[in-house]
Amino acid sequence: MTDRTNAEKDPSDWTTGDEPATGAQESYLQTLATEAHEDVPDDLTKADASRKIDELQEKTGRGR
C-alpha cells in the first residue's frame, strides 16, 4: 500500500464521496481502462472512481 500524507484523505472519508464521479475522473478512468483492457461501470461515485483510478494506475504503471 502507498504511504498517504495528511493532505490525502481516504476516499471512504470524503464528505462528497457518494456523489457521482466527476467528468475528469470518468475521462481518466476510460484512458486507464483502455490501457488495462478493462471495463469500468458508468455509475461510479467519486470515492469509487478514485479507488478504481488507483487500482488501474497500479496495473498500468501510470501516475506513480
PDB file of N, H, CA, C and O in Angstrom:
ATOM      1  N   MET A   1       0.833  -1.177   0.000  1.00  0.00           N
ATOM      2  CA  MET A   1       0.000   0.000   0.000  1.00  0.00           C
ATOM      3  C   MET A   1       0.881   1.244   0.000  1.00  0.00           C
ATOM      4  O   MET A   1       1.975   1.238   0.564  1.00  0.00           O
ATOM      5  N   THR A   2       0.409   2.289  -0.622  1.00  0.00           N
ATOM      6  H   THR A   2      -0.479   2.294  -1.081  1.00  0.00           H
ATOM      7  CA  THR A   2       1.175   3.529  -0.714  1.00  0.00           C
ATOM      8  C   THR A   2       1.021   4.336   0.560  1.00  0.00           C
ATOM      9  O   THR A   2      -0.041   4.334   1.183  1.00  0.00           O
ATOM     10  N   ASP A   3       2.098   5.033   0.949  1.00  0.00           N
ATOM     11  H   ASP A   3       2.960   5.035   0.443  1.00  0.00           H
ATOM     12  CA  ASP A   3       2.013   5.929   2.090  1.00  0.00           C
ATOM     13  C   ASP A   3       1.165   7.120   1.711  1.00  0.00           C
ATOM     14  O   ASP A   3       1.302   7.661   0.614  1.00  0.00           O
ATOM     15  N   ARG A   4       0.295   7.532   2.603  1.00  0.00           N
ATOM     16  H   ARG A   4       0.183   7.093   3.495  1.00  0.00           H
ATOM     17  CA  ARG A   4      -0.560   8.690   2.361  1.00  0.00           C
ATOM     18  C   ARG A   4      -0.115   9.830   3.252  1.00  0.00           C
ATOM     19  O   ARG A   4       0.210   9.621   4.421  1.00  0.00           O
ATOM     20  N   THR A   5      -0.098  11.022   2.712  1.00  0.00           N
ATOM     21  H   THR A   5      -0.362  11.192   1.762  1.00  0.00           H
ATOM     22  CA  THR A   5       0.223  12.192   3.512  1.00  0.00           C
ATOM     23  C   THR A   5      -1.043  12.677   4.194  1.00  0.00           C
ATOM     24  O   THR A   5      -2.140  12.204   3.896  1.00  0.00           O
ATOM     25  N   ASN A   6      -0.890  13.618   5.106  1.00  0.00           N
ATOM     26  H   ASN A   6       0.001  14.003   5.349  1.00  0.00           H
ATOM     27  CA  ASN A   6      -2.060  14.188   5.768  1.00  0.00           C
ATOM     28  C   ASN A   6      -2.975  14.899   4.791  1.00  0.00           C
ATOM     29  O   ASN A   6      -4.172  15.028   5.048  1.00  0.00           O
ATOM     30  N   ALA A   7      -2.435  15.363   3.677  1.00  0.00           N
ATOM     31  H   ALA A   7      -1.463  15.259   3.468  1.00  0.00           H
ATOM     32  CA  ALA A   7      -3.242  16.063   2.682  1.00  0.00           C
ATOM     33  C   ALA A   7      -4.127  15.103   1.885  1.00  0.00           C
ATOM     34  O   ALA A   7      -5.084  15.536   1.244  1.00  0.00           O
ATOM     35  N   GLU A   8      -3.819  13.823   1.919  1.00  0.00           N
ATOM     36  H   GLU A   8      -3.041  13.472   2.440  1.00  0.00           H
ATOM     37  CA  GLU A   8      -4.602  12.836   1.181  1.00  0.00           C
ATOM     38  C   GLU A   8      -5.527  12.103   2.130  1.00  0.00           C
ATOM     39  O   GLU A   8      -5.075  11.425   3.053  1.00  0.00           O
ATOM     40  N   LYS A   9      -6.823  12.240   1.899  1.00  0.00           N
ATOM     41  H   LYS A   9      -7.190  12.790   1.149  1.00  0.00           H
ATOM     42  CA  LYS A   9      -7.804  11.530   2.705  1.00  0.00           C
ATOM     43  C   LYS A   9      -8.198  10.240   1.995  1.00  0.00           C
ATOM     44  O   LYS A   9      -8.211  10.171   0.766  1.00  0.00           O
ATOM     45  N   ASP A  10      -8.511   9.248   2.766  1.00  0.00           N
ATOM     46  H   ASP A  10      -8.501   9.304   3.764  1.00  0.00           H
ATOM     47  CA  ASP A  10      -9.053   8.016   2.220  1.00  0.00           C
ATOM     48  C   ASP A  10     -10.401   8.358   1.578  1.00  0.00           C
ATOM     49  O   ASP A  10     -11.211   9.055   2.190  1.00  0.00           O
ATOM     50  N   PRO A  11     -10.653   7.877   0.357  1.00  0.00           N
ATOM     51  CA  PRO A  11     -11.922   8.189  -0.304  1.00  0.00           C
ATOM     52  C   PRO A  11     -13.154   7.844   0.529  1.00  0.00           C
ATOM     53  O   PRO A  11     -14.185   8.503   0.391  1.00  0.00           O
ATOM     54  N   SER A  12     -13.076   6.842   1.377  1.00  0.00           N
ATOM     55  H   SER A  12     -12.239   6.306   1.489  1.00  0.00           H
ATOM     56  CA  SER A  12     -14.232   6.500   2.208  1.00  0.00           C
ATOM     57  C   SER A  12     -14.515   7.558   3.269  1.00  0.00           C
ATOM     58  O   SER A  12     -15.594   7.560   3.862  1.00  0.00           O
ATOM     59  N   ASP A  13     -13.550   8.469   3.522  1.00  0.00           N
ATOM     60  H   ASP A  13     -12.673   8.468   3.040  1.00  0.00           H
ATOM     61  CA  ASP A  13     -13.744   9.555   4.480  1.00  0.00           C
ATOM     62  C   ASP A  13     -14.212  10.853   3.827  1.00  0.00           C
ATOM     63  O   ASP A  13     -14.473  11.830   4.529  1.00  0.00           O
ATOM     64  N   TRP A  14     -14.324  10.883   2.500  1.00  0.00           N
ATOM     65  H   TRP A  14     -14.112  10.089   1.930  1.00  0.00           H
ATOM     66  CA  TRP A  14     -14.729  12.104   1.807  1.00  0.00           C
ATOM     67  C   TRP A  14     -16.186  12.429   2.101  1.00  0.00           C
ATOM     68  O   TRP A  14     -17.037  11.539   2.096  1.00  0.00           O
ATOM     69  N   THR A  15     -16.478  13.705   2.359  1.00  0.00           N
ATOM     70  H   THR A  15     -15.787  14.428   2.363  1.00  0.00           H
ATOM     71  CA  THR A  15     -17.869  14.106   2.584  1.00  0.00           C
ATOM     72  C   THR A  15     -18.665  14.087   1.283  1.00  0.00           C
ATOM     73  O   THR A  15     -19.889  13.960   1.312  1.00  0.00           O
ATOM     74  N   THR A  16     -17.988  14.213   0.144  1.00  0.00           N
ATOM     75  H   THR A  16     -16.994  14.316   0.120  1.00  0.00           H
ATOM     76  CA  THR A  16     -18.665  14.179  -1.157  1.00  0.00           C
ATOM     77  C   THR A  16     -18.425  12.867  -1.887  1.00  0.00           C
ATOM     78  O   THR A  16     -18.706  12.764  -3.081  1.00  0.00           O
ATOM     79  N   GLY A  17     -17.916  11.879  -1.197  1.00  0.00           N
ATOM     80  H   GLY A  17     -17.688  11.962  -0.228  1.00  0.00           H
ATOM     81  CA  GLY A  17     -17.552  10.609  -1.830  1.00  0.00           C
ATOM     82  C   GLY A  17     -18.697   9.855  -2.454  1.00  0.00           C
ATOM     83  O   GLY A  17     -18.487   9.046  -3.358  1.00  0.00           O
ATOM     84  N   ASP A  18     -19.927  10.108  -1.983  1.00  0.00           N
ATOM     85  H   ASP A  18     -20.098  10.765  -1.249  1.00  0.00           H
ATOM     86  CA  ASP A  18     -21.070   9.379  -2.536  1.00  0.00           C
ATOM     87  C   ASP A  18     -21.715  10.105  -3.716  1.00  0.00           C
ATOM     88  O   ASP A  18     -22.707   9.631  -4.269  1.00  0.00           O
ATOM     89  N   GLU A  19     -21.157  11.250  -4.100  1.00  0.00           N
ATOM     90  H   GLU A  19     -20.352  11.636  -3.650  1.00  0.00           H
ATOM     91  CA  GLU A  19     -21.652  11.968  -5.277  1.00  0.00           C
ATOM     92  C   GLU A  19     -21.135  11.273  -6.536  1.00  0.00           C
ATOM     93  O   GLU A  19     -20.155  10.531  -6.472  1.00  0.00           O
ATOM     94  N   PRO A  20     -21.784  11.507  -7.678  1.00  0.00           N
ATOM     95  CA  PRO A  20     -21.324  10.888  -8.927  1.00  0.00           C
ATOM     96  C   PRO A  20     -19.893  11.312  -9.263  1.00  0.00           C
ATOM     97  O   PRO A  20     -19.464  12.417  -8.930  1.00  0.00           O
ATOM     98  N   ALA A  21     -19.178  10.427  -9.916  1.00  0.00           N
ATOM     99  H   ALA A  21     -19.527   9.530 -10.186  1.00  0.00           H
ATOM    100  CA  ALA A  21     -17.809  10.712 -10.353  1.00  0.00           C
ATOM    101  C   ALA A  21     -17.804  11.973 -11.221  1.00  0.00           C
ATOM    102  O   ALA A  21     -18.772  12.261 -11.925  1.00  0.00           O
ATOM    103  N   THR A  22     -16.709  12.709 -11.160  1.00  0.00           N
ATOM    104  H   THR A  22     -15.922  12.475 -10.589  1.00  0.00           H
ATOM    105  CA  THR A  22     -16.587  13.923 -11.967  1.00  0.00           C
ATOM    106  C   THR A  22     -16.267  13.561 -13.411  1.00  0.00           C
ATOM    107  O   THR A  22     -15.866  12.436 -13.708  1.00  0.00           O
ATOM    108  N   GLY A  23     -16.447  14.513 -14.290  1.00  0.00           N
ATOM    109  H   GLY A  23     -16.773  15.427 -14.049  1.00  0.00           H
ATOM    110  CA  GLY A  23     -16.109  14.301 -15.697  1.00  0.00           C
ATOM    111  C   GLY A  23     -14.642  13.973 -15.877  1.00  0.00           C
ATOM    112  O   GLY A  23     -14.280  13.125 -16.692  1.00  0.00           O
ATOM    113  N   ALA A  24     -13.797  14.651 -15.108  1.00  0.00           N
ATOM    114  H   ALA A  24     -14.091  15.340 -14.446  1.00  0.00           H
ATOM    115  CA  ALA A  24     -12.356  14.390 -15.198  1.00  0.00           C
ATOM    116  C   ALA A  24     -12.027  12.964 -14.754  1.00  0.00           C
ATOM    117  O   ALA A  24     -11.213  12.286 -15.380  1.00  0.00           O
ATOM    118  N   GLN A  25     -12.665  12.515 -13.672  1.00  0.00           N
ATOM    119  H   GLN A  25     -13.327  13.066 -13.164  1.00  0.00           H
ATOM    120  CA  GLN A  25     -12.435  11.143 -13.213  1.00  0.00           C
ATOM    121  C   GLN A  25     -12.873  10.144 -14.279  1.00  0.00           C
ATOM    122  O   GLN A  25     -12.153   9.193 -14.582  1.00  0.00           O
ATOM    123  N   GLU A  26     -14.059  10.367 -14.844  1.00  0.00           N
ATOM    124  H   GLU A  26     -14.644  11.139 -14.597  1.00  0.00           H
ATOM    125  CA  GLU A  26     -14.574   9.440 -15.849  1.00  0.00           C
ATOM    126  C   GLU A  26     -13.668   9.387 -17.081  1.00  0.00           C
ATOM    127  O   GLU A  26     -13.419   8.314 -17.628  1.00  0.00           O
ATOM    128  N   SER A  27     -13.184  10.542 -17.507  1.00  0.00           N
ATOM    129  H   SER A  27     -13.387  11.415 -17.062  1.00  0.00           H
ATOM    130  CA  SER A  27     -12.298  10.592 -18.665  1.00  0.00           C
ATOM    131  C   SER A  27     -10.991   9.842 -18.395  1.00  0.00           C
ATOM    132  O   SER A  27     -10.542   9.046 -19.220  1.00  0.00           O
ATOM    133  N   TYR A  28     -10.395  10.098 -17.248  1.00  0.00           N
ATOM    134  H   TYR A  28     -10.760  10.744 -16.578  1.00  0.00           H
ATOM    135  CA  TYR A  28      -9.127   9.428 -16.908  1.00  0.00           C
ATOM    136  C   TYR A  28      -9.341   7.925 -16.718  1.00  0.00           C
ATOM    137  O   TYR A  28      -8.500   7.116 -17.109  1.00  0.00           O
ATOM    138  N   LEU A  29     -10.470   7.564 -16.116  1.00  0.00           N
ATOM    139  H   LEU A  29     -11.153   8.221 -15.798  1.00  0.00           H
ATOM    140  CA  LEU A  29     -10.781   6.142 -15.951  1.00  0.00           C
ATOM    141  C   LEU A  29     -10.873   5.437 -17.302  1.00  0.00           C
ATOM    142  O   LEU A  29     -10.389   4.315 -17.453  1.00  0.00           O
ATOM    143  N   GLN A  30     -11.490   6.090 -18.279  1.00  0.00           N
ATOM    144  H   GLN A  30     -11.883   7.001 -18.157  1.00  0.00           H
ATOM    145  CA  GLN A  30     -11.609   5.471 -19.599  1.00  0.00           C
ATOM    146  C   GLN A  30     -10.236   5.274 -20.236  1.00  0.00           C
ATOM    147  O   GLN A  30      -9.980   4.252 -20.872  1.00  0.00           O
ATOM    148  N   THR A  31      -9.359   6.258 -20.062  1.00  0.00           N
ATOM    149  H   THR A  31      -9.568   7.089 -19.545  1.00  0.00           H
ATOM    150  CA  THR A  31      -7.997   6.140 -20.585  1.00  0.00           C
ATOM    151  C   THR A  31      -7.277   4.966 -19.930  1.00  0.00           C
ATOM    152  O   THR A  31      -6.681   4.132 -20.612  1.00  0.00           O
ATOM    153  N   LEU A  32      -7.337   4.909 -18.599  1.00  0.00           N
ATOM    154  H   LEU A  32      -7.821   5.587 -18.045  1.00  0.00           H
ATOM    155  CA  LEU A  32      -6.670   3.820 -17.879  1.00  0.00           C
ATOM    156  C   LEU A  32      -7.284   2.467 -18.210  1.00  0.00           C
ATOM    157  O   LEU A  32      -6.566   1.486 -18.402  1.00  0.00           O
ATOM    158  N   ALA A  33      -8.617   2.413 -18.276  1.00  0.00           N
ATOM    159  H   ALA A  33      -9.200   3.210 -18.119  1.00  0.00           H
ATOM    160  CA  ALA A  33      -9.303   1.156 -18.556  1.00  0.00           C
ATOM    161  C   ALA A  33      -8.924   0.623 -19.929  1.00  0.00           C
ATOM    162  O   ALA A  33      -8.748  -0.582 -20.105  1.00  0.00           O
ATOM    163  N   THR A  34      -8.797   1.519 -20.903  1.00  0.00           N
ATOM    164  H   THR A  34      -8.940   2.498 -20.760  1.00  0.00           H
ATOM    165  CA  THR A  34      -8.388   1.104 -22.248  1.00  0.00           C
ATOM    166  C   THR A  34      -6.995   0.485 -22.207  1.00  0.00           C
ATOM    167  O   THR A  34      -6.761  -0.569 -22.799  1.00  0.00           O
ATOM    168  N   GLU A  35      -6.079   1.136 -21.512  1.00  0.00           N
ATOM    169  H   GLU A  35      -6.270   1.992 -21.031  1.00  0.00           H
ATOM    170  CA  GLU A  35      -4.710   0.616 -21.403  1.00  0.00           C
ATOM    171  C   GLU A  35      -4.660  -0.703 -20.650  1.00  0.00           C
ATOM    172  O   GLU A  35      -3.846  -1.572 -20.960  1.00  0.00           O
ATOM    173  N   ALA A  36      -5.538  -0.850 -19.652  1.00  0.00           N
ATOM    174  H   ALA A  36      -6.200  -0.143 -19.400  1.00  0.00           H
ATOM    175  CA  ALA A  36      -5.543  -2.062 -18.825  1.00  0.00           C
ATOM    176  C   ALA A  36      -6.438  -3.159 -19.403  1.00  0.00           C
ATOM    177  O   ALA A  36      -6.524  -4.254 -18.847  1.00  0.00           O
ATOM    178  N   HIS A  37      -7.104  -2.859 -20.522  1.00  0.00           N
ATOM    179  H   HIS A  37      -7.035  -1.970 -20.974  1.00  0.00           H
ATOM    180  CA  HIS A  37      -8.033  -3.811 -21.144  1.00  0.00           C
ATOM    181  C   HIS A  37      -9.118  -4.238 -20.167  1.00  0.00           C
ATOM    182  O   HIS A  37      -9.413  -5.423 -20.018  1.00  0.00           O
ATOM    183  N   GLU A  38      -9.702  -3.250 -19.507  1.00  0.00           N
ATOM    184  H   GLU A  38      -9.462  -2.287 -19.627  1.00  0.00           H
ATOM    185  CA  GLU A  38     -10.778  -3.499 -18.544  1.00  0.00           C
ATOM    186  C   GLU A  38     -11.974  -2.618 -18.860  1.00  0.00           C
ATOM    187  O   GLU A  38     -11.850  -1.600 -19.540  1.00  0.00           O
ATOM    188  N   ASP A  39     -13.131  -3.022 -18.359  1.00  0.00           N
ATOM    189  H   ASP A  39     -13.232  -3.849 -17.806  1.00  0.00           H
ATOM    190  CA  ASP A  39     -14.337  -2.202 -18.443  1.00  0.00           C
ATOM    191  C   ASP A  39     -14.539  -1.512 -17.101  1.00  0.00           C
ATOM    192  O   ASP A  39     -14.175  -2.045 -16.053  1.00  0.00           O
ATOM    193  N   VAL A  40     -15.121  -0.330 -17.149  1.00  0.00           N
ATOM    194  H   VAL A  40     -15.417   0.102 -18.001  1.00  0.00           H
ATOM    195  CA  VAL A  40     -15.404   0.426 -15.933  1.00  0.00           C
ATOM    196  C   VAL A  40     -16.901   0.733 -15.911  1.00  0.00           C
ATOM    197  O   VAL A  40     -17.441   1.219 -16.905  1.00  0.00           O
ATOM    198  N   PRO A  41     -17.579   0.459 -14.798  1.00  0.00           N
ATOM    199  CA  PRO A  41     -19.004   0.786 -14.704  1.00  0.00           C
ATOM    200  C   PRO A  41     -19.244   2.283 -14.891  1.00  0.00           C
ATOM    201  O   PRO A  41     -18.388   3.100 -14.552  1.00  0.00           O
ATOM    202  N   ASP A  42     -20.400   2.635 -15.425  1.00  0.00           N
ATOM    203  H   ASP A  42     -21.095   1.971 -15.700  1.00  0.00           H
ATOM    204  CA  ASP A  42     -20.732   4.031 -15.683  1.00  0.00           C
ATOM    205  C   ASP A  42     -21.190   4.789 -14.441  1.00  0.00           C
ATOM    206  O   ASP A  42     -21.107   6.017 -14.416  1.00  0.00           O
ATOM    207  N   ASP A  43     -21.660   4.108 -13.433  1.00  0.00           N
ATOM    208  H   ASP A  43     -21.727   3.110 -13.454  1.00  0.00           H
ATOM    209  CA  ASP A  43     -22.320   4.777 -12.308  1.00  0.00           C
ATOM    210  C   ASP A  43     -21.469   4.838 -11.035  1.00  0.00           C
ATOM    211  O   ASP A  43     -21.997   4.697  -9.932  1.00  0.00           O
ATOM    212  N   LEU A  44     -20.171   5.046 -11.177  1.00  0.00           N
ATOM    213  H   LEU A  44     -19.742   5.161 -12.073  1.00  0.00           H
ATOM    214  CA  LEU A  44     -19.294   5.096 -10.006  1.00  0.00           C
ATOM    215  C   LEU A  44     -19.464   6.411  -9.239  1.00  0.00           C
ATOM    216  O   LEU A  44     -19.745   7.457  -9.825  1.00  0.00           O
ATOM    217  N   THR A  45     -19.290   6.334  -7.934  1.00  0.00           N
ATOM    218  H   THR A  45     -19.062   5.485  -7.458  1.00  0.00           H
ATOM    219  CA  THR A  45     -19.247   7.534  -7.112  1.00  0.00           C
ATOM    220  C   THR A  45     -17.842   8.126  -7.187  1.00  0.00           C
ATOM    221  O   THR A  45     -16.926   7.500  -7.720  1.00  0.00           O
ATOM    222  N   LYS A  46     -17.678   9.332  -6.651  1.00  0.00           N
ATOM    223  H   LYS A  46     -18.422   9.841  -6.218  1.00  0.00           H
ATOM    224  CA  LYS A  46     -16.348   9.941  -6.620  1.00  0.00           C
ATOM    225  C   LYS A  46     -15.353   9.051  -5.885  1.00  0.00           C
ATOM    226  O   LYS A  46     -14.226   8.861  -6.343  1.00  0.00           O
ATOM    227  N   ALA A  47     -15.770   8.507  -4.748  1.00  0.00           N
ATOM    228  H   ALA A  47     -16.685   8.661  -4.376  1.00  0.00           H
ATOM    229  CA  ALA A  47     -14.881   7.661  -3.950  1.00  0.00           C
ATOM    230  C   ALA A  47     -14.538   6.372  -4.701  1.00  0.00           C
ATOM    231  O   ALA A  47     -13.378   5.963  -4.738  1.00  0.00           O
ATOM    232  N   ASP A  48     -15.553   5.733  -5.301  1.00  0.00           N
ATOM    233  H   ASP A  48     -16.495   6.065  -5.270  1.00  0.00           H
ATOM    234  CA  ASP A  48     -15.301   4.503  -6.057  1.00  0.00           C
ATOM    235  C   ASP A  48     -14.402   4.769  -7.256  1.00  0.00           C
ATOM    236  O   ASP A  48     -13.520   3.969  -7.564  1.00  0.00           O
ATOM    237  N   ALA A  49     -14.624   5.888  -7.928  1.00  0.00           N
ATOM    238  H   ALA A  49     -15.341   6.538  -7.678  1.00  0.00           H
ATOM    239  CA  ALA A  49     -13.795   6.247  -9.081  1.00  0.00           C
ATOM    240  C   ALA A  49     -12.348   6.458  -8.654  1.00  0.00           C
ATOM    241  O   ALA A  49     -11.424   6.032  -9.347  1.00  0.00           O
ATOM    242  N   SER A  50     -12.153   7.108  -7.525  1.00  0.00           N
ATOM    243  H   SER A  50     -12.904   7.454  -6.962  1.00  0.00           H
ATOM    244  CA  SER A  50     -10.798   7.342  -7.027  1.00  0.00           C
ATOM    245  C   SER A  50     -10.084   6.028  -6.732  1.00  0.00           C
ATOM    246  O   SER A  50      -8.916   5.854  -7.082  1.00  0.00           O
ATOM    247  N   ARG A  51     -10.793   5.110  -6.088  1.00  0.00           N
ATOM    248  H   ARG A  51     -11.741   5.252  -5.804  1.00  0.00           H
ATOM    249  CA  ARG A  51     -10.196   3.803  -5.793  1.00  0.00           C
ATOM    250  C   ARG A  51      -9.884   3.033  -7.076  1.00  0.00           C
ATOM    251  O   ARG A  51      -8.847   2.377  -7.173  1.00  0.00           O
ATOM    252  N   LYS A  52     -10.785   3.114  -8.059  1.00  0.00           N
ATOM    253  H   LYS A  52     -11.628   3.647  -7.980  1.00  0.00           H
ATOM    254  CA  LYS A  52     -10.567   2.411  -9.327  1.00  0.00           C
ATOM    255  C   LYS A  52      -9.398   3.031 -10.081  1.00  0.00           C
ATOM    256  O   LYS A  52      -8.617   2.316 -10.708  1.00  0.00           O
ATOM    257  N   ILE A  53      -9.269   4.357 -10.025  1.00  0.00           N
ATOM    258  H   ILE A  53      -9.904   4.938  -9.515  1.00  0.00           H
ATOM    259  CA  ILE A  53      -8.126   5.026 -10.649  1.00  0.00           C
ATOM    260  C   ILE A  53      -6.834   4.521 -10.018  1.00  0.00           C
ATOM    261  O   ILE A  53      -5.888   4.185 -10.729  1.00  0.00           O
ATOM    262  N   ASP A  54      -6.788   4.467  -8.690  1.00  0.00           N
ATOM    263  H   ASP A  54      -7.557   4.740  -8.113  1.00  0.00           H
ATOM    264  CA  ASP A  54      -5.593   3.962  -8.006  1.00  0.00           C
ATOM    265  C   ASP A  54      -5.267   2.537  -8.457  1.00  0.00           C
ATOM    266  O   ASP A  54      -4.112   2.206  -8.724  1.00  0.00           O
ATOM    267  N   GLU A  55      -6.300   1.707  -8.536  1.00  0.00           N
ATOM    268  H   GLU A  55      -7.238   1.976  -8.319  1.00  0.00           H
ATOM    269  CA  GLU A  55      -6.110   0.306  -8.947  1.00  0.00           C
ATOM    270  C   GLU A  55      -5.564   0.215 -10.369  1.00  0.00           C
ATOM    271  O   GLU A  55      -4.629  -0.542 -10.632  1.00  0.00           O
ATOM    272  N   LEU A  56      -6.142   0.978 -11.275  1.00  0.00           N
ATOM    273  H   LEU A  56      -6.901   1.593 -11.062  1.00  0.00           H
ATOM    274  CA  LEU A  56      -5.708   0.918 -12.666  1.00  0.00           C
ATOM    275  C   LEU A  56      -4.355   1.592 -12.874  1.00  0.00           C
ATOM    276  O   LEU A  56      -3.593   1.178 -13.748  1.00  0.00           O
ATOM    277  N   GLN A  57      -4.047   2.610 -12.095  1.00  0.00           N
ATOM    278  H   GLN A  57      -4.666   2.945 -11.385  1.00  0.00           H
ATOM    279  CA  GLN A  57      -2.717   3.213 -12.178  1.00  0.00           C
ATOM    280  C   GLN A  57      -1.657   2.189 -11.777  1.00  0.00           C
ATOM    281  O   GLN A  57      -0.596   2.092 -12.394  1.00  0.00           O
ATOM    282  N   GLU A  58      -1.968   1.437 -10.741  1.00  0.00           N
ATOM    283  H   GLU A  58      -2.830   1.516 -10.240  1.00  0.00           H
ATOM    284  CA  GLU A  58      -1.038   0.389 -10.291  1.00  0.00           C
ATOM    285  C   GLU A  58      -0.854  -0.655 -11.394  1.00  0.00           C
ATOM    286  O   GLU A  58       0.263  -1.089 -11.676  1.00  0.00           O
ATOM    287  N   LYS A  59      -1.960  -1.045 -12.005  1.00  0.00           N
ATOM    288  H   LYS A  59      -2.868  -0.693 -11.775  1.00  0.00           H
ATOM    289  CA  LYS A  59      -1.922  -2.077 -13.029  1.00  0.00           C
ATOM    290  C   LYS A  59      -1.186  -1.613 -14.284  1.00  0.00           C
ATOM    291  O   LYS A  59      -0.468  -2.394 -14.909  1.00  0.00           O
ATOM    292  N   THR A  60      -1.365  -0.334 -14.656  1.00  0.00           N
ATOM    293  H   THR A  60      -1.948   0.300 -14.149  1.00  0.00           H
ATOM    294  CA  THR A  60      -0.757   0.165 -15.897  1.00  0.00           C
ATOM    295  C   THR A  60       0.602   0.828 -15.681  1.00  0.00           C
ATOM    296  O   THR A  60       1.333   1.070 -16.641  1.00  0.00           O
ATOM    297  N   GLY A  61       0.945   1.125 -14.415  1.00  0.00           N
ATOM    298  H   GLY A  61       0.350   0.929 -13.635  1.00  0.00           H
ATOM    299  CA  GLY A  61       2.204   1.799 -14.136  1.00  0.00           C
ATOM    300  C   GLY A  61       2.142   3.295 -14.346  1.00  0.00           C
ATOM    301  O   GLY A  61       3.183   3.952 -14.365  1.00  0.00           O
ATOM    302  N   ARG A  62       0.962   3.849 -14.504  1.00  0.00           N
ATOM    303  H   ARG A  62       0.117   3.314 -14.488  1.00  0.00           H
ATOM    304  CA  ARG A  62       0.795   5.293 -14.714  1.00  0.00           C
ATOM    305  C   ARG A  62       0.590   6.004 -13.394  1.00  0.00           C
ATOM    306  O   ARG A  62       0.065   5.432 -12.438  1.00  0.00           O
ATOM    307  N   GLY A  63       1.002   7.234 -13.352  1.00  0.00           N
ATOM    308  H   GLY A  63       1.428   7.698 -14.128  1.00  0.00           H
ATOM    309  CA  GLY A  63       0.650   8.111 -12.240  1.00  0.00           C
ATOM    310  C   GLY A  63       1.355   7.867 -10.937  1.00  0.00           C
ATOM    311  O   GLY A  63       0.989   8.474  -9.930  1.00  0.00           O
ATOM    312  N   ARG A  64       2.335   7.021 -10.905  1.00  0.00           N
ATOM    313  H   ARG A  64       2.633   6.528 -11.722  1.00  0.00           H
ATOM    314  CA  ARG A  64       3.013   6.738  -9.632  1.00  0.00           C
ATOM    315  C   ARG A  64       4.476   7.012  -9.758  1.00  0.00           C
ATOM    316  O   ARG A  64       5.222   6.835  -8.795  1.00  0.00           O
TER     317      ARG A  64
END
